[in-house]
Amino acid sequence: MIRSKASLAVLITAGLFLASAVLFGQAPPTAVRVPEGNGRPILVDGVFSPGEWDDAVKIEIRPGLQLLLKKNGGFVFLGLKYSPFTLSIVDLFISPDGKTVRQFHVSAQLGERLLVSAAGGGENPPFVWGDTVDWYANEIRWDAGKAQALTKEGKDAGEAQQAALYRYDGFEFQIRQSKFDTEEWLVRLESPWPPDWDKPVVFPEGTSLTSTKGWLKIVLK
């Protein structure tokens, strides 16, 4: 997860389950089969429009935060839905082999980087901002004029930006399946929420970047 203090202040599973299953009130799965969607398109705008995700498998990460998964036409669609949406960002980590990890960052801009091997240690490379080859997600956007006016009225920068956000329900990812040459991916999410940006929601809970042990396995075959 990467963000500057300035940008942060103003933004910045043991079973396979069927399509349309809603996994509430139980322990999150360690593995999930991603269902084939019904072919209806998703507009990757962060607004979970009626019918867009009806054909997805849904996993409750915590109250007010839901993970949705489906595939169609050679793409994997991943949704992170907040109820309600508050100023947040997300980092999606995907490993096709349990060793190599790619990080997809979404905030006011998109970026990707290949993390160094956990076993090898070392410093991770910087993000390549705007690099969205074979994937896309909705960025966070807001009415800058409204935010500036609210700041002049006495709101702090974070409050002003939250009030000036355009409508979002969360984050929607579209990833070309061929980006990773495997039919099983290991997936991990980090999503910082205000006010405690330094303690992000992590899914699967208790996992880390030092190992892919415990990460959610999504099955695409």
N, C-alpha and C positions, 0 to 999 in steps of 0.2 A: 504494500500500500504506500503510495507516494503522494505527498501534497505539501505545499509550502504553508507556513503559518498564515501568510496573508490570504492565500486562496482558500484556506480552510475557514478562516474567519468569515468569508463572504460566500462560501460554498464548500467550496471545493468539492449400510442401511441394510437382517438376513432374509431377503426375499425379493422376488420379481413380481411386479404388480401390473394390472391391466389398465388400459386406457380409461380415463375419466374417473379413476379411483381417487377419492379424497382421503388422505391419510392423516386424520385428526385423532387426538386422544390416545395415541399410542407412541411407542418409541419410534424415532425416525428409522427408515430402512437403511441397510448397509449397501444394498444394491437395488437397482430399479431398471426394468426394461422400458425404454423410451417408446411410446406408442406411435404408430403411423397416423399422422393427422388426416383430416378429411379433405385436404386440398384447398380449403379456404385460406386466402392470404392473410398474413399479419402485417399491419403497418407498424414498423418499428419506431414508435413515437413515444413510448412510455405510458400511453393511455390504453388500458386493458378494455377495449371496446366490447360490447355484448357479442358473444359468439366466437370471438377470436381464440379463446383458450378453452372452450368447452370440451375439446377432444384431447386435452393434455392430462397427464398424470400430475397430481397436486400433492405437495408435501408441506405440512405445517412446520416451519422452522421454530417459531415461537408465536405467541398470540400477536396478531397484527402483521405477521410476515410469512409469506407463502412462496414456495418454490414450485414452478410449473415447467414441465418438460414435454416436448413432442418433436417429431421429425416429419419432413415431407420434402419431396423433390430434391433430395441430395443435401438438405440443410437440417441442422439441429436448431430448434428454437428453445431458448431458456428464458423464463420470466421470473422476476423477483418482484412480488406485489406487496405493497405496504398498505395497511389500513389503520389510520389514514397515512398518506405520504407526508413525511417531514423531511427537511433538508438532510440529504444523505448522499453517500457515494458508495461504490461497490468495486471490489477487486475479485475477479474470477480467475481461479487457478485450474489449469487442465493439464493432466499428465497422461499421455497415451501408453506409457510403458512402466510407470511406477518410478521412473528416474528423471526423465526430462520433464520440465515444468515450464509452461508458458503462462504469463500473467497478463490478463486483459483488465485495464483500468478504465473506469467510467466515472467522470465527474463533469466539470464544465468542458472537458475535452477528453478525447479517447487516446489511449496509448497501449503499446504492447512491448513486452520484453521477454527474452529467454533467460530464466533464472539459472544460476550456476548450480551444479550438482550439490545436493545437500551433503553427500558424503565427502565431496572434495573441498567444501568450504570456499572461502574467498568472497570477494565483493561482487554484488550483482551489478550488471550493466545498467546504464540509465535507460529510461523509457525512450522509445522513438514516438514522439507525439504525432498524432494524425495517422499512424500506421495501422490501417484496418484491412490489410490484405486477407481476403477470405472470411471476414467477419464484420459485423457492425452492431452498434447498440445506440440507444438514444442518450444524448448528452443532456445535462441539466441546463436549462435556459431560464432567464428571468427578464422582467421589464426593468432595464437599467434606469430609466427616467423615474419610474415609481420608487425604486429602491433609493435613489439619490434624494428624492423629495422626502421620503420617510426618515432618512438619516438627518436631514436638516430639521425635521420636526422633533428630533431627540432620540429616535430609536438607534440602537447600536447596529453595526454593519450586518451581523448575523440575523437579527430580527427583521431588519429591513429587507434583506434578500429573501428570507422565508416568506414574508408577506407579498413579495413581488414575483414569486415563482409563477410560471405558467402552469397549467394543469398537468399533473403527473400522477399516475398510480404506482409507478415504480420504474423498473428497468427491463427492457426487452432486448434480448440478444438473438442474432441470426448468425450462425456459424456454418460455413461449408464443411460438410462431413469429411471431405477429402483433405482438409487441412491437417488432419491427423490420420495416418494410414493404419488405423486399428478400428475394431468394432466394439471396443470397450474403452471408456475413458474414466479416469479418476478425477473427481471434481471437488473443489473446496471453494468456499465463499467467505469474504470478509466484508462487512458493511458497517462502517462507523455511523453512529447517530449522535445528534446533539443531545445534551450539552457535553457529554464525555467522549470526545472524538478519539481519545487514546485507548478506549476499551471497546473495540468493534464487536458486533455480533459475529460469531464465527460458526460456520456450518460445514461439515459436521462438528458439533461442539467438542472441544478438547483436542482437536487436531492442530498440527503445526506445520510450518514450512521446512522443518528439519527432516521430515520423513513424510511419505504419502500414506503411511499406515493410518487406517481409519477413515480415509477419504471416501466419499460416496462413489460407488462404481455405477456408471450408467452404461447399459447394454444397448447397442444400436442394431444388432442383427436380428 
